[in-house]
Amino acid sequence: MPRPQYLIPGLAVVMALLSMVDPRPSGGRASQLQLEAIKQSLLERLGLERPPVVRQPLDQDGLQRAHQVYREMLAQFRANRTAAELGTTVHLLRPKLKHVAEGPPGRLEAPGHFYTLELPRTASLHQNLLVLRAELQLFKEALNWPDISRSNSTWATRVNIYKLVDGESLAPKLLASYVLSRTSLTLDLRDPVDHWMAGPEQRLLLGLEFSADVSPLLATTTTAEGTEALSLEVATQEHVRVRKARQLNEECGKGDGKCCLRSLKVSFEDIGWSDWVVAPSSYSMKFCEGSCPQNYKPASIHAQIKYRLHSLSGETPAPCCVPAAYEPMVVMHFGTEGKLVTQLFQDMIVTRCHCA
């Protein structure tokens, strides 16, 4: 599969052109003209005069790998944008670590090298937080000391993570099992930390079971209470329920006529581009349209004054319904040289409208 290239062009020209397209075609001819306007605008911003000819299309395996790369990039772009909009808080915590010689309670198998990890809830770890990352620093340095032979079959390469319950001798629940990397210093605890923070339990109690003795290698420190602790870094954000509800309210209703968000879906297969546009399969185009009555979604005090002046004489233009916020769109496609290219459009998809 060709290696994707990553470009980040602007999009002011294409949005200006697309804003002139009526999202409600009056007939077949008008619909065709709209699609042609969209196609030409996209080609211009992709730096192409015409759709490229794909001489070596991807096979099924290559297509699956390309789609995987696309999904990972899209997820990263959205995560970065959300972090920028909402802000990320990083908590540096010291969960208590204790070695349990007899192994986990309720286990029938021969015990491995078992530790309990206890994290008490604090005021900063409340239920309305979304956990983005939770990394436990396990080791002092990479596991590649000269005295540890890579061919040594007794070296621990796996750690099991269990959920323990306070005051109960039930068999612990296995949450995950990881193969340890010799170059990795951290353990991913995002899922158990996220589940715990969303619930009412006052402390998180986990079991870490290693298949060999790692006690000399653990990056532990001694707390003021004299107990051993590891460093846990948790990155959180406030939940985005309010933001999502606000975006749903932006969609145009029936018969309202006020400034709102209207959608028009364009399928790349329907316009004959599915052979060179790898992902996405369609473009959900959005427009801001509708009237701007007094004090309705004003973008600024200037917009409010503008409306008052317009209502007095009509010489000043009335506020217009225009985009107020965007989300990025990532397009993976073949370029003119036959290489797979991935481009990010920062202001392609409108998410909110206001009157300006």
C-alpha positions as CSV (number, residue, x, y, z in Angstrom):
1,M,0.0,0.0,0.0
2,P,1.5,3.4,-0.9
3,R,2.5,5.4,2.2
4,P,0.0,8.3,2.8
5,Q,1.3,11.9,2.6
6,Y,-0.2,14.4,5.0
7,L,-1.2,17.9,3.9
8,I,-3.2,20.6,5.6
9,P,-4.6,23.2,3.1
10,G,-6.9,26.1,3.9
11,L,-10.5,26.1,2.8
12,A,-11.8,29.7,2.6
13,V,-12.3,29.6,-1.2
14,V,-14.3,26.3,-1.2
15,M,-16.5,27.5,1.6
16,A,-17.2,30.7,-0.3
17,L,-18.2,28.8,-3.4
18,L,-20.2,26.2,-1.4
19,S,-22.1,28.9,0.4
20,M,-23.6,30.0,-2.9
21,V,-25.1,26.6,-3.5
22,D,-28.8,26.2,-2.7
23,P,-29.3,23.1,-0.6
24,R,-32.8,22.6,-1.9
25,P,-32.7,22.0,-5.7
26,S,-35.7,22.9,-7.7
27,G,-35.2,20.1,-10.3
28,G,-32.9,17.7,-11.9
29,R,-30.9,20.4,-13.8
30,A,-30.4,22.5,-10.6
31,S,-29.3,19.4,-8.7
32,Q,-26.7,18.6,-11.4
33,L,-25.4,22.1,-11.3
34,Q,-25.1,21.9,-7.5
35,L,-23.1,18.7,-7.7
36,E,-20.8,20.1,-10.4
37,A,-20.1,23.2,-8.2
38,I,-19.2,20.9,-5.3
39,K,-17.0,18.7,-7.4
40,Q,-15.1,21.6,-8.9
41,S,-14.6,23.3,-5.5
42,L,-13.3,20.1,-4.0
43,L,-10.9,19.5,-6.9
44,E,-9.5,23.0,-6.6
45,R,-8.8,22.6,-2.9
46,L,-7.2,19.2,-3.5
47,G,-4.9,20.8,-6.0
48,L,-6.3,18.8,-9.0
49,E,-7.5,20.0,-12.4
50,R,-9.5,16.8,-12.9
51,P,-10.1,13.5,-11.1
52,P,-6.9,11.4,-11.3
53,V,-6.7,8.2,-13.1
54,V,-5.8,5.3,-10.7
55,R,-3.5,2.9,-12.5
56,Q,-2.8,0.6,-9.6
57,P,-5.9,0.4,-7.4
58,L,-5.6,-1.1,-3.9
59,D,-6.4,-4.7,-3.4
60,Q,-8.7,-5.8,-0.6
61,D,-6.0,-6.0,2.0
62,G,-4.5,-2.7,1.0
63,L,-7.9,-1.1,1.1
64,Q,-8.6,-2.4,4.6
65,R,-5.2,-1.1,5.8
66,A,-5.9,2.3,4.3
67,H,-9.3,2.5,6.0
68,Q,-7.6,1.6,9.3
69,V,-5.1,4.4,8.9
70,Y,-7.9,6.8,8.0
71,R,-10.0,5.9,11.1
72,E,-6.9,6.3,13.4
73,M,-6.1,9.7,11.9
74,L,-9.8,10.9,12.1
75,A,-10.0,9.8,15.7
76,Q,-6.8,11.7,16.5
77,F,-7.9,14.9,14.8
78,R,-11.2,14.8,16.6
79,A,-9.6,14.1,20.0
80,N,-7.2,17.0,19.4
81,R,-10.0,19.4,18.5
82,T,-12.1,18.3,21.5
83,A,-9.1,18.8,23.8
84,A,-8.6,22.3,22.3
85,E,-12.3,23.3,22.7
86,L,-12.9,21.9,26.2
87,G,-9.5,21.9,27.8
88,T,-7.7,18.9,29.3
89,T,-6.8,18.5,32.9
90,V,-3.9,16.2,33.9
91,H,-4.0,14.6,37.4
92,L,-0.7,13.3,38.8
93,L,-1.8,10.6,41.4
94,R,0.0,8.2,43.7
95,P,-2.0,4.9,44.0
96,K,-0.8,2.7,46.9
97,L,0.9,-0.5,45.9
98,K,1.1,-3.6,48.1
99,H,2.7,-7.0,47.4
100,V,0.4,-10.0,48.2
101,A,2.4,-13.1,48.8
102,E,-0.5,-15.5,48.8
103,G,-1.8,-14.3,45.5
104,P,-5.3,-12.9,44.8
105,P,-8.2,-14.0,46.9
106,G,-10.4,-16.7,45.4
107,R,-7.9,-17.8,42.9
108,L,-7.5,-21.6,42.3
109,E,-4.4,-21.4,40.2
110,A,-0.9,-21.2,41.6
111,P,-0.3,-17.6,42.5
112,G,2.0,-15.5,40.4
113,H,3.7,-12.3,41.6
114,F,0.6,-10.4,42.7
115,Y,0.1,-6.8,43.8
116,T,-2.9,-4.7,44.9
117,L,-3.2,-1.2,43.6
118,E,-5.4,1.2,45.5
119,L,-6.5,4.6,44.4
120,P,-8.9,6.7,46.6
121,R,-11.3,9.1,45.2
122,T,-10.6,12.8,45.6
123,A,-12.7,15.9,44.9
124,S,-10.9,16.4,41.6
125,L,-11.9,12.9,40.4
126,H,-15.7,13.4,40.1
127,Q,-18.3,11.5,38.1
128,N,-18.7,14.1,35.3
129,L,-15.2,13.7,34.0
130,L,-14.3,11.8,30.8
131,V,-11.0,9.9,31.0
132,L,-8.9,10.4,28.0
133,R,-5.7,8.7,29.3
134,A,-4.6,6.8,32.4
135,E,-1.0,5.7,32.4
136,L,0.6,3.9,35.3
137,Q,4.4,4.3,35.3
138,L,5.5,0.7,36.1
139,F,9.3,0.7,35.7
140,K,12.2,2.9,36.4
141,E,13.7,2.5,32.9
142,A,13.3,0.4,29.8
143,L,13.5,-3.3,30.3
144,N,16.7,-3.9,28.3
145,W,19.4,-4.3,30.9
146,P,22.4,-6.4,29.8
147,D,21.8,-9.0,32.5
148,I,18.3,-9.7,31.1
149,S,18.8,-11.9,28.1
150,R,16.3,-11.6,25.4
151,S,16.4,-15.4,25.1
152,N,15.6,-15.9,28.8
153,S,12.2,-17.7,28.7
154,T,11.6,-17.0,32.4
155,W,11.4,-13.3,32.0
156,A,7.8,-11.9,32.5
157,T,6.3,-10.7,29.3
158,R,2.7,-10.5,30.6
159,V,0.7,-8.7,33.3
160,N,-2.9,-9.5,34.2
161,I,-5.2,-6.8,35.6
162,Y,-8.0,-7.7,37.9
163,K,-10.9,-5.8,39.4
164,L,-11.0,-6.5,43.2
165,V,-14.0,-5.9,45.5
166,D,-13.6,-4.4,49.0
167,G,-14.4,-6.9,51.8
168,E,-15.2,-9.8,49.5
169,S,-13.3,-13.0,48.9
170,L,-14.9,-13.6,45.5
171,A,-12.6,-14.6,42.6
172,P,-11.3,-11.3,41.1
173,K,-12.6,-10.3,37.6
174,L,-10.0,-10.4,34.9
175,L,-10.1,-7.0,33.1
176,A,-7.2,-7.2,30.7
177,S,-4.0,-9.0,30.0
178,Y,-1.0,-7.2,28.4
179,V,2.3,-8.4,26.9
180,L,4.9,-6.1,28.4
181,S,7.2,-4.3,26.0
182,R,10.9,-4.0,26.9
183,T,10.8,-0.3,25.8
184,S,7.6,0.7,27.5
185,L,7.5,2.1,31.0
186,T,3.8,2.5,31.4
187,L,0.6,0.4,31.7
188,D,-2.7,1.6,30.2
189,L,-5.4,1.7,32.8
190,R,-7.8,4.0,31.0
191,D,-10.8,1.6,30.9
192,P,-10.8,0.6,34.6
193,V,-10.2,4.2,35.7
194,D,-12.9,5.6,33.5
195,H,-15.4,2.9,34.7
196,W,-14.6,3.6,38.3
197,M,-14.8,7.4,38.0
198,A,-18.3,7.1,36.5
199,G,-19.6,5.1,39.4
200,P,-20.1,5.7,43.2
201,E,-17.2,3.7,44.6
202,Q,-14.9,5.7,46.9
203,R,-11.8,3.8,45.9
204,L,-10.5,1.8,42.9
205,L,-8.9,-1.5,43.9
206,L,-7.1,-3.4,41.2
207,G,-4.9,-6.5,41.2
208,L,-1.7,-6.7,39.1
209,E,-0.4,-10.2,38.5
210,F,3.0,-10.7,36.8
211,S,4.4,-14.0,35.6
212,A,7.8,-13.3,37.2
213,D,9.3,-11.2,40.0
214,V,9.4,-7.6,38.9
215,S,9.8,-6.0,42.4
216,P,13.4,-4.8,41.9
217,L,12.3,-3.0,38.6
218,L,9.2,-1.2,39.8
219,A,9.3,2.6,39.9
220,T,7.9,2.8,43.4
221,T,8.3,5.7,45.9
222,T,7.6,5.8,49.6
223,T,4.7,8.0,50.7
224,A,4.4,10.0,53.9
225,E,2.5,7.1,55.4
226,G,5.4,4.8,54.7
227,T,3.6,2.8,52.0
228,E,4.9,2.3,48.5
229,A,3.2,4.0,45.5
230,L,3.4,4.3,41.8
231,S,2.8,7.3,39.6
232,L,-0.5,7.4,37.7
233,E,-1.1,10.2,35.2
234,V,-4.8,10.7,34.3
235,A,-5.9,13.1,31.6
236,T,-9.6,14.1,31.8
237,Q,-12.2,16.4,30.3
238,E,-15.6,17.5,31.2
239,H,-18.3,15.4,29.5
240,V,-19.6,16.8,26.2
241,R,-23.3,16.1,26.7
242,V,-24.2,19.8,26.8
243,R,-22.2,20.5,23.6
244,K,-23.8,17.6,21.7
245,A,-27.3,18.7,22.8
246,R,-26.6,22.2,21.6
247,Q,-25.5,20.9,18.2
248,L,-28.7,18.8,17.8
249,N,-30.7,22.0,18.5
250,E,-28.9,23.7,15.5
251,E,-30.6,21.4,13.0
252,C,-33.4,23.1,11.0
253,G,-36.9,22.3,12.2
254,K,-40.2,22.4,10.2
255,G,-41.6,25.7,9.2
256,D,-39.5,27.8,11.6
257,G,-37.6,29.7,9.0
258,K,-35.0,31.1,11.5
259,C,-31.3,30.8,11.2
260,C,-30.4,27.1,11.4
261,L,-28.3,24.2,10.1
262,R,-29.4,22.3,7.0
263,S,-27.7,19.2,5.6
264,L,-27.1,17.8,2.1
265,K,-25.3,14.4,1.7
266,V,-23.1,13.9,-1.3
267,S,-22.0,10.4,-2.1
268,F,-18.6,10.0,-3.7
269,E,-19.9,6.8,-5.4
270,D,-22.9,8.7,-6.9
271,I,-20.7,11.3,-8.4
272,G,-18.2,8.7,-9.8
273,W,-15.3,9.4,-7.5
274,S,-15.2,6.1,-5.5
275,D,-12.3,4.8,-7.6
276,W,-9.9,7.5,-6.4
277,V,-11.4,8.8,-3.1
278,V,-10.6,6.1,-0.6
279,A,-12.3,7.6,2.4
280,P,-14.8,8.8,3.5
281,S,-17.5,7.3,1.2
282,S,-19.7,10.5,1.4
283,Y,-19.6,14.1,2.5
284,S,-22.3,15.4,4.8
285,M,-22.4,19.0,3.6
286,K,-24.0,21.5,5.9
287,F,-25.4,25.0,5.3
288,C,-26.5,27.9,7.4
289,E,-29.8,29.4,6.2
290,G,-32.8,31.2,7.5
291,S,-33.9,34.6,8.8
292,C,-32.2,36.6,11.6
293,P,-34.9,38.4,13.6
294,Q,-34.0,40.7,16.5
295,N,-31.7,39.2,19.1
296,Y,-31.8,35.8,17.5
297,K,-28.4,34.0,17.8
298,P,-26.5,37.3,17.5
299,A,-22.8,36.8,16.9
300,S,-21.9,40.1,18.6
301,I,-23.2,43.4,19.8
302,H,-22.3,44.7,16.3
303,A,-24.9,42.2,14.9
304,Q,-27.5,43.6,17.3
305,I,-26.8,47.2,16.3
306,K,-26.8,46.2,12.7
307,Y,-30.4,44.7,13.0
308,R,-31.6,47.9,14.7
309,L,-30.2,50.1,12.0
310,H,-31.7,47.9,9.3
311,S,-35.2,48.0,11.0
312,L,-35.0,51.9,11.1
313,S,-34.1,52.7,7.6
314,G,-33.4,49.6,5.6
315,E,-30.2,51.2,4.2
316,T,-28.1,49.0,6.5
317,P,-28.1,45.3,5.5
318,A,-29.8,42.9,7.9
319,P,-27.7,40.3,9.8
320,C,-27.1,37.1,7.8
321,C,-27.2,33.5,8.9
322,V,-23.5,32.4,8.7
323,P,-21.4,29.5,10.1
324,A,-20.2,30.0,13.7
325,A,-18.2,26.8,14.2
326,Y,-16.7,24.0,12.2
327,E,-15.3,20.5,12.6
328,P,-12.5,19.0,10.4
329,M,-13.0,16.7,7.5
330,V,-10.2,14.2,6.5
331,V,-10.1,13.0,2.9
332,M,-7.8,10.1,1.8
333,H,-7.4,9.9,-2.0
334,F,-5.0,9.2,-4.9
335,G,-3.1,12.1,-6.2
336,T,-1.9,12.8,-9.8
337,E,1.3,10.8,-9.2
338,G,-0.5,7.7,-8.1
339,K,0.4,8.2,-4.4
340,L,-2.1,7.9,-1.6
341,V,-2.6,11.3,0.0
342,T,-4.4,12.3,3.2
343,Q,-5.6,15.9,3.5
344,L,-7.2,17.7,6.4
345,F,-9.8,20.4,5.8
346,Q,-10.1,22.4,9.1
347,D,-13.3,24.3,8.2
348,M,-15.3,22.0,6.0
349,I,-18.2,20.8,8.1
350,V,-20.4,23.5,9.7
351,T,-21.6,22.6,13.2
352,R,-23.2,25.8,14.4
353,C,-24.8,28.9,13.0
354,H,-25.3,32.5,14.1
355,C,-26.4,35.9,12.8
356,A,-23.7,38.3,11.8
